Amino acid sequence: MTDPSHPTASATSQAPAWLQHPDLAVARLGGTVLWANDDFFAEKENLLKPEAPVWREHEYTDRGKWMDGWESRRRRTPGHDSCIVRLGLPGVLRGVVVDTAFFRGNFPEHCSLEACAVDGSPSLDELQGAATEWVEVLTKSALRGDSRNLFTLDSPYRFTHLRFHIYPDGGVARLRVHGEVVPDWPAILATAAASNGEIDLVAVEHGGRWLAASDMFFSAPQNLLMPGRGVRMDDGWETKRRRGPGFDWVVLRLGIAGTVRRVEVDTAHFKGNYPDTCSLEVCAAPADASDADWKDWQWRETLPRTKLGADTQHVFDAVEAPAATHARINIHPDGGVSRLRLWGVPSAEGRRTEGLRRLNALLPRQAKAAFLDCCGSPAWARAMNERRPFASPGELFAAADTLWQAAGRDEWLLAFKAHPEIGERKAEHAQSSTAGSWSVAEQSGVRDAATTTRDALAAANRAYRERFGHIYIVCASGKSAEEMLALCEARLANPRERELEVAAEEQRKITHLRLEKLLAL
């Protein structure tokens, strides 16, 4: 299949590129307004409705004019109004649309936005408590009435909840929060492992998104990747009628790199306007490539041109495809497709890439805690946090080594104290539950050792501490109790300074293994 030559129909030149990212807050993806201090005139839930706001000229409620949005009463005291939103999909925020459609004499003068990252289902008390770190992502900004107010956001962090402030009161029709999905991959992959290990590699909830399309006259390509089956004909991707040669297509970025095994092309609700045939191509983009370079990549046909039917869920099994980062669906000559599913298995490289992306997107306090789990030197963890984002796993490990070497003696000794002695469970410095479980797993070789071996290890630990003034530290992963005992006894003969260097090298090895665990999904 040759590369399409038709111009890309992505966002217009006047519109910011971030509008092409999915709306992370929309109700159809699970977004919810958890709380508002006031929604007297119009309910807070309207903020996240997927439909465009509407106006009903003569409709009133017992509280006033019916409005399609969130509207608070007129404030007669100091302060301002606000609400808390749980994003349907966690992610990095790229832009927000504060739509004041039909609010003319009752729109807020200003708005601002804060965000936090708390996975799971935190209570309102937790979200509003002192322990939750809220980050301002949009400073107090002026609004226009009856307008789509667009604000570009510049924060690298992954968020799960928003706090939306309006000053001092008034009404907002819709809040659209566009960004890059950063999924909870450990939970997703654990669920997949319980079945056949496959996931939809291109689903929006897994981070899939469209990059370019030949045409989207009637509806947007983003609909292809939405959850569930399409509910109407406009809940899909539909192109205008083609009057010349060629065909229509969409280029897609997979949420996680992997191997496609099964393809679903659903033409639900498309009856007189479904494509006659379709085909699918995939490619593995170069590591340093920009998405804008997709025409230059090596595309491989995975699903040959295949006949389609009207209003039908087509399933193509036993697809043979190489590991890929991107896909391109082609429809001949034009028409509409409701959903595209690319079922497959994430690759090892894809898992590491997404693990690094999640690490880069952690809030500073979260990242520092994660790095401290890997190495108990506060200075090293702080420096690693400041080095983010890392462009590749190789860059991450190189920085870890450089900063560890530069940390010096005092920080090395602090790091040693974050480990329990071999054969023990409790470290001198408190460990997080994650670091504690890693220590137990790393020392598993001691668990079933004979009593005499364990006693000998305890004696060797005491002798080591008396001689060198710090615990015996060894990269214990994969070593038996007997091996660790022999190494300890041999190292007792080292000069003090030499042994400190040996111990620091063992800590470096442990740090590498734990960083790998951070990247592993």
C-alpha positions in Angstrom: 0.0 0.0 0.0 1.5 3.3 -1.0 1.5 6.2 1.3 -1.7 8.4 1.0 -1.0 11.7 -0.8 -4.1 13.5 0.4 -3.6 16.5 2.8 -4.0 15.8 6.5 -7.3 17.0 7.9 -6.3 17.5 11.5 -7.0 20.6 13.5 -7.3 23.8 11.5 -4.4 26.3 11.4 -6.3 28.6 13.7 -7.0 25.9 16.4 -4.4 24.7 18.9 -3.0 21.2 18.3 -4.1 20.0 21.7 -7.7 20.0 20.6 -6.9 16.8 18.8 -6.2 15.1 22.2 -9.2 13.4 23.8 -11.3 15.1 26.5 -10.1 13.4 29.6 -13.0 14.7 31.7 -16.0 14.0 29.5 -18.8 11.9 31.1 -18.8 9.2 28.4 -15.2 8.3 29.5 -16.1 8.2 33.2 -15.6 11.9 34.1 -17.6 13.0 37.1 -18.3 16.2 39.0 -17.9 15.0 42.5 -18.8 18.2 44.3 -19.7 21.8 43.9 -20.2 24.4 46.6 -23.3 25.7 44.7 -25.4 24.6 41.7 -28.6 26.4 42.5 -29.7 27.3 39.0 -28.1 24.5 36.9 -26.6 21.1 37.9 -22.9 20.6 38.1 -23.2 17.3 36.1 -24.0 19.3 32.9 -20.3 20.5 32.8 -19.1 17.2 31.5 -21.9 16.2 29.1 -20.5 15.0 25.8 -23.1 16.9 23.7 -22.7 20.5 22.7 -24.7 22.9 24.9 -28.2 23.9 23.8 -30.5 26.9 24.3 -34.2 26.5 25.1 -35.8 29.9 24.7 -38.9 29.6 26.8 -38.0 26.8 29.3 -37.8 27.7 33.0 -37.6 25.7 36.2 -38.9 26.5 39.7 -35.6 28.2 40.3 -35.2 30.2 37.2 -34.2 30.0 33.6 -33.3 26.5 32.4 -29.6 26.5 31.4 -27.5 23.8 29.9 -24.5 24.0 32.1 -23.4 24.6 35.7 -24.7 27.8 37.2 -24.4 29.0 40.8 -26.6 31.6 42.4 -25.6 35.3 42.7 -23.0 35.6 45.4 -23.7 38.2 48.1 -20.7 37.4 50.3 -16.9 37.4 49.7 -15.3 34.4 48.0 -16.0 32.4 44.8 -17.5 29.2 43.6 -15.8 25.9 42.7 -16.2 22.3 42.0 -14.1 19.1 42.0 -13.9 16.9 38.9 -12.7 13.3 38.7 -11.2 12.8 35.3 -12.5 9.8 33.4 -9.0 9.1 32.2 -5.8 10.2 34.1 -3.3 12.0 32.0 -1.1 15.0 31.2 -3.2 18.1 30.6 -2.5 20.0 27.3 -5.4 22.4 27.1 -8.8 23.3 28.5 -11.9 24.8 26.9 -14.2 26.7 29.3 -17.3 27.0 27.2 -19.8 29.7 28.4 -22.2 29.1 25.5 -25.5 31.0 26.1 -24.3 32.5 29.4 -24.3 36.2 28.5 -25.2 38.3 31.5 -24.4 35.5 34.0 -21.0 34.2 33.1 -18.1 34.3 35.5 -15.5 37.1 35.1 -12.5 34.7 35.7 -11.6 31.1 36.2 -8.7 29.1 37.4 -7.8 25.4 37.6 -5.9 23.2 40.0 -5.1 19.5 39.6 -3.9 16.6 41.8 -2.9 12.9 41.4 -4.7 10.5 43.7 -5.3 7.0 42.2 -8.2 4.9 43.3 -11.4 6.3 44.6 -10.5 8.9 47.2 -13.2 10.5 49.3 -14.0 14.2 49.2 -12.4 14.5 52.7 -9.2 13.0 51.3 -9.2 15.2 48.2 -9.8 18.3 50.3 -7.4 17.3 53.1 -4.0 18.7 53.7 -2.2 15.5 52.5 -3.4 16.0 48.9 -1.0 18.1 46.8 -3.0 20.4 44.5 -1.0 22.1 41.7 -2.2 25.2 39.9 -2.3 24.5 36.2 -4.2 27.6 35.1 -3.8 30.9 36.9 -6.8 33.2 37.4 -7.8 34.1 33.8 -10.4 36.3 32.2 -13.5 34.7 30.5 -15.7 35.9 27.7 -19.4 35.2 27.8 -21.2 33.0 25.3 -17.8 31.8 24.0 -15.4 28.9 23.8 -12.5 30.2 26.0 -9.3 28.2 25.1 -6.4 28.0 27.4 -3.1 26.1 26.7 -1.7 24.3 29.7 1.9 23.6 30.3 2.4 21.0 33.1 4.3 17.7 32.6 2.5 15.8 35.3 -0.1 13.1 35.3 -3.4 14.1 37.1 -6.5 12.3 38.2 -8.7 15.1 39.6 -9.3 18.8 39.0 -10.6 21.7 41.1 -12.3 24.3 38.9 -12.8 27.8 40.3 -15.1 30.5 38.9 -14.9 34.1 40.1 -17.1 35.2 41.7 -20.1 33.1 40.5 -22.1 32.4 37.4 -22.5 29.8 34.8 -20.3 27.6 32.6 -21.9 25.4 29.9 -19.1 22.8 29.4 -15.6 22.1 30.7 -13.4 20.3 28.2 -10.0 19.0 29.4 -7.8 17.8 26.5 -4.6 15.8 27.2 -2.5 12.7 26.8 -3.8 9.6 28.6 -1.4 8.1 31.0 -3.2 4.9 32.0 -2.9 2.8 35.2 -1.0 0.2 33.3 -0.3 -2.2 36.2 -4.0 -2.6 36.8 -4.9 -2.9 33.1 -2.3 -5.5 32.4 -3.1 -7.5 35.5 -6.7 -7.7 34.3 -5.6 -8.7 30.9 -3.3 -11.4 32.3 -6.3 -13.0 34.0 -7.8 -13.7 30.6 -5.7 -14.2 27.4 -3.3 -11.3 28.0 -4.7 -9.2 25.1 -5.8 -5.6 25.3 -7.1 -3.2 22.7 -3.8 -1.5 21.9 -5.4 1.5 20.3 -8.3 2.2 22.7 -8.6 5.8 24.0 -8.6 4.6 27.6 -5.2 2.9 26.9 -3.8 6.1 25.4 -4.5 5.5 21.7 -5.2 8.6 19.6 -5.5 9.7 16.0 -2.7 11.7 14.3 -3.9 12.5 10.8 -6.8 11.8 8.5 -7.7 12.3 4.9 -11.1 13.6 5.7 -13.5 14.0 8.7 -16.3 16.0 7.1 -19.2 14.4 9.1 -17.5 13.2 12.3 -14.1 12.9 13.9 -11.6 9.9 13.8 -11.4 10.1 17.7 -14.8 8.3 17.8 -13.1 5.2 16.3 -11.3 4.6 19.6 -14.1 5.3 22.1 -15.4 2.7 24.5 -18.4 0.5 23.7 -20.2 0.3 20.4 -21.4 3.4 18.6 -24.8 4.7 19.7 -25.7 6.6 16.5 -24.2 7.2 13.1 -22.5 10.5 14.3 -20.7 8.4 16.9 -18.1 7.2 14.5 -15.8 8.4 11.8 -17.5 9.4 8.5 -16.0 11.0 5.4 -17.7 12.9 2.7 -18.6 11.3 -0.6 -15.4 10.9 -2.7 -15.9 12.1 -6.3 -12.4 11.3 -7.6 -9.8 8.6 -7.3 -8.2 7.4 -4.1 -9.4 6.4 -0.7 -9.8 7.7 2.9 -7.6 6.8 5.8 -6.7 7.6 9.4 -3.2 7.3 11.1 -3.3 6.2 14.7 -0.8 6.1 17.5 -1.1 2.9 19.7 -1.5 3.5 23.4 1.3 1.0 24.0 3.6 -0.6 21.4 2.7 -4.2 20.8 1.7 -7.0 18.4 -1.8 -6.9 16.8 -3.4 -10.4 16.8 -7.0 -9.5 16.0 -8.8 -6.7 14.3 -12.4 -5.5 14.7 -14.0 -3.1 12.2 -17.5 -2.1 13.3 -19.8 -0.4 10.8 -22.6 0.0 13.3 -25.4 2.4 12.1 -23.7 2.8 8.7 -26.1 1.2 6.2 -26.1 3.2 3.0 -22.8 4.8 3.6 -20.4 2.1 4.9 -17.0 1.6 3.1 -16.9 -1.1 0.4 -13.6 -2.5 1.7 -10.9 -1.7 4.2 -7.3 -2.6 4.9 -4.9 -2.1 7.8 -1.2 -1.3 7.9 1.2 -1.0 10.9 4.7 0.3 11.5 7.3 0.6 14.3 8.3 4.3 14.3 12.0 5.0 15.0 12.7 5.8 18.7 13.5 9.4 18.1 10.9 10.0 15.4 8.2 12.7 15.6 4.6 11.7 14.9 4.6 14.3 12.2 7.0 12.2 10.2 4.6 9.3 9.7 4.7 9.4 5.9 8.4 8.5 6.0 8.1 5.3 8.0 8.1 1.8 6.7 4.4 0.6 6.7 3.5 -3.0 6.4 0.1 -4.3 5.3 -1.4 -6.5 8.1 -4.9 -6.9 6.9 -5.3 -6.9 3.1 -8.1 -5.1 1.4 -11.2 -6.9 2.7 -14.9 -6.6 1.9 -17.2 -5.0 4.5 -20.9 -5.1 5.2 -23.4 -2.6 6.4 -24.1 -2.2 10.2 -21.8 -5.1 11.0 -19.2 -5.9 13.6 -16.4 -7.5 11.5 -13.8 -9.6 13.3 -10.6 -10.7 11.6 -8.7 -13.3 13.7 -5.2 -14.7 13.4 -3.7 -11.5 12.1 0.0 -11.7 11.5 1.8 -8.5 12.3 5.2 -7.3 13.6 5.5 -5.3 16.8 4.2 -1.8 16.1 3.8 1.6 17.5 1.3 3.0 14.9 -1.5 1.8 12.6 -3.3 3.1 9.6 -6.8 2.0 8.6 -7.7 2.6 5.0 -11.3 2.6 3.7 -12.2 2.3 0.0 -13.4 4.6 -1.3 -15.1 6.5 1.5 -17.8 6.2 4.1 -18.2 5.6 7.8 -16.7 3.3 10.4 -18.0 3.3 14.0 -15.3 1.6 15.9 -11.8 0.1 15.4 -10.3 -2.4 17.8 -6.7 -3.7 17.5 -6.5 -6.5 20.0 -3.0 -7.6 20.8 -0.2 -8.1 23.3 2.1 -5.2 24.5 5.7 -5.7 23.7 8.5 -5.7 26.4 9.9 -2.5 24.9 6.4 -0.9 24.9 6.0 -1.7 28.6 9.3 -0.1 29.4 8.5 3.0 27.3 5.2 3.4 29.1 6.8 2.8 32.5 9.3 5.6 31.8 6.5 7.9 30.6 4.6 7.3 33.8 7.7 7.9 35.9 8.4 11.2 34.0 4.8 12.3 34.7 4.8 11.7 38.4 4.4 14.8 40.6 7.7 15.8 42.2 6.8 14.5 45.6 5.6 11.2 44.1 8.8 10.9 42.0 11.1 11.6 44.9 9.4 8.8 46.9 9.7 6.4 44.0 13.4 7.2 43.7 13.9 6.8 47.4 12.4 3.3 47.1 15.2 2.5 44.7 18.0 4.2 46.7 17.8 5.6 50.2 20.0 8.6 49.5 17.9 11.8 49.8 20.4 13.8 47.8 20.4 11.2 45.0 16.6 11.0 44.9 16.3 14.7 44.8 18.8 15.0 41.9 17.1 12.3 39.9 13.8 14.0 40.4 15.3 17.3 39.0 16.8 15.5 36.0 13.4 14.4 34.7 12.1 13.9 32.1 14.3 11.1 30.8 14.3 10.6 27.1 15.0 6.9 27.3 15.7 4.1 29.8 19.4 4.4 28.9 19.4 8.0 29.9 17.7 7.1 33.2 20.3 4.6 34.1 23.2 6.7 33.0 21.9 9.6 35.2 21.5 7.2 38.1 25.1 6.1 37.9 26.5 9.6 37.5 24.5 11.0 40.4 25.3 8.1 42.7 29.0 8.5 42.1 28.7 12.2 42.8 26.6 11.7 46.0 29.7 10.8 48.1 30.4 8.9 51.3 27.7 10.4 53.6 24.9 9.8 51.1 26.2 6.3 50.5 25.9 5.5 54.2 22.4 6.9 54.3 21.4 4.7 51.4 22.8 1.6 53.2 20.6 2.3 56.2 17.5 2.0 54.1 18.2 -1.8 53.7 17.6 -4.5 56.3 20.5 -6.6 57.2 20.7 -9.9 55.2 18.3 -12.3 56.9 16.4 -9.5 58.7 13.2 -7.7 57.8 13.5 -4.2 59.3 15.9 -1.5 58.1 17.5 1.1 60.4 15.6 3.8 58.4 11.9 3.3 57.7 11.1 1.8 54.3 7.9 2.3 52.3 5.7 -0.8 51.8 7.1 -1.0 48.2 10.7 -0.9 49.3 10.0 -3.4 52.1 8.4 -5.9 49.7 11.3 -5.4 47.3 13.8 -6.2 50.1 11.9 -9.3 51.1 11.9 -10.5 47.5 15.6 -9.7 47.0 16.6 -11.7 50.1 14.4 -14.7 49.2 17.5 -16.8 49.1 17.7 -16.6 52.9 14.2 -17.7 53.5 14.6 -21.4 53.2 18.3 -21.5 54.4 19.3 -24.0 57.1 19.3 -22.7 60.6 23.1 -23.1 60.8 23.5 -20.9 57.7 21.2 -18.2 59.0 23.1 -18.2 62.3 26.4 -17.9 60.5 25.0 -15.0 58.4 23.8 -13.2 61.6 27.3 -13.6 63.1 28.9 -12.4 59.8 26.6 -9.3 59.8 27.7 -8.4 63.3 31.4 -8.8 62.5 31.0 -6.7 59.3 29.2 -3.9 61.2 31.9 -3.9 63.9 34.7 -3.7 61.4 33.2 -1.2 58.9 30.6 0.8 60.8 27.7 0.1 58.4 25.6 -2.9 57.4 26.8 -5.6 55.0 25.1 -4.7 51.8 25.1 -7.0 48.8 22.9 -7.2 45.6 21.1 -10.3 46.9 18.8 -10.9 43.9 19.4 -14.5 42.6 21.9 -15.3 45.3 21.6 -18.2 47.9 22.2 -17.7 51.6 25.5 -19.6 51.2 26.7 -17.3 48.5 25.9 -14.2 50.5 27.6 -15.6 53.5 30.8 -16.5 51.5 30.9 -13.0 50.0 30.5 -11.4 53.4 33.3 -13.4 54.9 35.6 -12.6 51.9 34.9 -8.9 52.1 35.7 -8.7 55.8 39.4 -8.8 54.7 39.0 -5.6 52.6 40.5 -2.3 53.8 37.9 0.2 55.0 38.0 2.6 52.1 38.1 -0.3 49.6 35.1 -1.9 51.2 33.1 1.3 51.1 33.6 1.4 47.3 32.6 -2.3 47.0 29.4 -1.6 49.1 28.6 1.4 47.0 28.9 -0.7 43.8 26.5 -3.2 45.3 24.0 -0.4 46.1 24.4 0.8 42.5 23.4 -2.7 41.2 20.4 -2.8 43.6 19.4 0.6 42.4 19.5 -0.5 38.7 17.3 -3.6 39.5 14.8 -1.4 41.4 14.7 1.2 38.6 13.9 -1.7 36.3 11.0 -2.5 38.6 9.8 1.1 38.3 9.7 0.8 34.5 8.2 -2.7 34.5 4.4 -2.9 34.0 
